[in-house]
Amino acid sequence: MITLAVILLGLVSYFTFLYTATYSEGVRSGELIKVSNKGVVFKTWEGEISQGISGAQIFTFSVLDSNDKVITDLQEFEGQYVQVNYVERYRTFPWWGDTRYFITEVKKVNSPFKIK
């Protein structure tokens, strides 16, 4: 019984850590090129930002279903230059998203590549 309790406590601690801990936080900017709700068993929100002129640098991210404002803003700003705040998690779960990067805020900004 003690061994089972230790194993159970270890599993609960591990999943609690994964749910709450973040590896890094940051800001990225680029042209929002894709936002989609995809999946067979678990529908998750996924997106991509092009961070270069040639589109060679793509930042792939996920959005939690509970973050309705971010999802709405991303759909509105698709095809435009945006700045996103994100948190990187140690791991992800299938019902969260495909990536470890989760967007927490998005805002439209002026592109530095536009010719005036």
N, C-alpha and C positions, 0 to 999 in steps of 0.2 A: 504493500500500500504506500509506503514511504517513497519507493522508487517511482511509482505511478504519479504520485503527487508532485515530485520533483520534475518529472518529465512534463506534466501538465502545466506547472508553473513556468517552466522554461519556454514552452510553446506560447503561452499567454503573454509572457514578457516580450518574446521575439515579435509577435504580431502587433502588440501595443507600440513597440519601438518603431516598426515599419509604418504604422498609421500616423504617428505623431512627429517623428524626426525628419528633418530636412538636411540634405547634404550641402546645398548651396542656394543662394538667392541671387538674382541679377536682373538686368534689363537688356533687351535686344531690340534692334530696329531693323526694319526692312519692308519690302512690299509683301503684303498678305496675299498669297497666291492660291490658298486652298483652305476651306473649312468644310468638314463633312461629319455626318453622324453615321458611323459604320459599325459593323459587327453582325455576327450570326446569333450567338447566344447572348452576349452582352453588347448593347449598343453604347458606343463611347464617342465623344467628340474629339476629333483629331484635326490638325491644321499644319500648314507649312508657311514659312516666311522666307523669301529670297533675300539674302543679305549681300548681294553683289550685283554689279552691272550685268554680268553674263549669266547670272543665276546659278553659278557653280557652287555657292555656299547656301545650302538649304537648312534652315532650323526647323525641325519637326517637333511638334508639341501636342499635348493633350489638355483638355479642359474637363474639370469635374462636373458631373450633371447638376450638382447643387448650385453651381455658379451661373445662374441664368443671365445676369447682366453682362458678363463677359461673353457668353455665347451669342447674345443678341448684338452686342457691339461688334464682335468679329464678323458676323453675317452682314452687318451694315457696312463695315469698312473693307470688305473683300475687294481686292484689286487696287487698294490704296496703300500709301506708306504709313506704317503704324509703329508704335513703340509699345512693347509688352513687358510687364514685370512677371517674373516666373520664380518658382521654387523647384529645385531638383531634389528628388527623393532617392533614397538608397535603392529601393526596388518599387515595383508597381504590381498591382493586382489586375486580373483580366477585367474586372468590372470598373476599374478606374480609367484605364487607357493603355495605349500601346507604348508610350514613351515614359521616361522618368521625369520629363519636364512638364510642369503644370502651370498654366497661365493663371495669374491672380488678378491682373488688371490690364486693360488695353486702352490706348488713346491714339487718335489720329495726329500725326505730326507732318511737317513739311519735309519733302524729300530733298536731301542734299545734292541729288543728281539732276534736278530740274534746271534747265537753262532759262535764265530770266530774260 
